[in-house]
Amino acid sequence: MNSLRPGGQTTTTELLTAVRWLVACVALLTGSHRAHAEQPTTMSLADAVKRAITHDAQLKAANAATAAAEAEYRSVRGMLGPSIAVNASVNIWDSAFELPFAPGAPPTRLRDQLTTQLNLVATQPLAMQAVSGYKLGKIGAAIARSARRKTQEDVAYQTAKSYISLKQALAGLEIARAAVQQMKAQLARGKAFFSSGLIGKNDLLKLELGLAEAQTGEIRGEAALALARSALALAVSLPESTLIVPGERFADPPSAALESLESCVKRALRQRSDRRAAEQRIGQAEQARNLAFWNLGPNIALVANYQNVQGQGLLMPKDMFFVGGTLHWNLWNWGSEFYVHRQRKAQVEQARQGLALVERMIVLEVKQAYLQLNVARQVLAVEAKRIAQAEEALRIEQAKFEKQAATTRDLLDAQLALTRARQQRNNALYGFYLARAALRVALGQTVGLENER
């Protein structure tokens, strides 16, 4: 058993020694990292989601886009009321302008060397173009708000996924460590049996290999935990090395309450921000069509003008005032405005079809998430039974092994089956919570900020 195999392959004992060295090195590096790590930061799911929403760059960009859209439509709103413009000028000429009207008569000054002019013009648009433009901008701001809401839901969902994955990694590492402890106990019992001559060297080496396999699972669990912690830290805009401890307690088993699929579909169609945005795009297209229609006619405005002139002599009155109206109409431009109007009409129908597509997509997404949650619930129930069966099978194999009625392989298989059942049960539990989060996103909710968990 201890001799070299053909081809220069290492013996089982050398393989075990290498595995032990690897485990020791990983433990040393992990301990050194922990010694210099930051203090743990305990965080609930709601805290993580709120922090992500506050600091996420994508959501900040959506907030800026919303602010820009709202400022734009308020700018257009200013065109609905009267505008007042001021024009002023001061001129210094080379000399005054004087002209004699009769021979021998003193000249009459027609213009001073310094002249000033002030105009005040008030304009009130009467055309519907300004009204349609205002409504168009207002709907654009509403669409931006809906897009921001959708971005917030996506950010919350990704944060919740990272949070649940961290919980899953923590529980998975605990299972792996428990398996290591159980294998150490099995190995200690095997050594006692070997000392008593009840089992051979080969059986003892199999137990040592089983322990090495369990330790490998623990190493992988440590790596998965480190990755999950970094993913959550980045999701909430914290340094990657931040040691986050998820303080949320997830029910095990989770609540069995679930509304019907039909009720979920109705809620989603009522709440989803992307459906709301699709509806708003119809209104936006309709207002663009209306604007194109009014552009086929003239632009009409009322105008009031006050003018004050100084230094222009006796022939120019110092104060003048008039009211009137203006009309601007492109009577012929080769059908350009006509075809713009036709284009806008087609875009209204396009927006309506877009709403129908969004509604069908929502129904499909809700049904998919609903069915996946039901599958996760059923799998969770099956995995719970599998653990009980695996524990009973291990108990039987341990009893048989102690009586020399079972082989070491049988014992290791039973131990491995129990560890695998516990890991699958852990994956099923947090898979259920991931599926429930996906359903809540499909319903148009912000995961982690609901009243009911």
Secondary structure, DSSP 8 states (H G I E B T S, - for coil): --S--GGG---HHHHHHHHHHHHHHHHHHHHHHHHHS---EEE-HHHHHHHHHHH-HHHHHHHHHHHHHHHHHHHHHTTSS-EEEEEEEEEE-SS-EEE-SSTTS--EEEE-SEEEEEEEEEEEE-STHHHHHHHHHHHHHHHHHHHHHHHHHHHHHHHHHHHHHHHHHHHHHHHHHHHHHHHHHHHHHHHHHHHTTSS-HHHHHHHHHHHHHHHHHHHHHHHHHHHHHHHHHHHTT--TT--EEE-----SS-------HHHHHHHHHHH-HHHHHHHHHHHHHHHHHHHHHHTTS-EEEEEEEEEEEESS-SSS-SEEEEEEEEEE----STTHHHHHHHHHHHHHHHHHHHHHHHHHHHHHHHHHHHHHHHHHHHHHHHHHHHHHHHHHHHHHHHHHHHTT-S-HHHHHHHHHHHHHHHHHHHHHHHHHHHHHHHHHHHTT--TT--S--
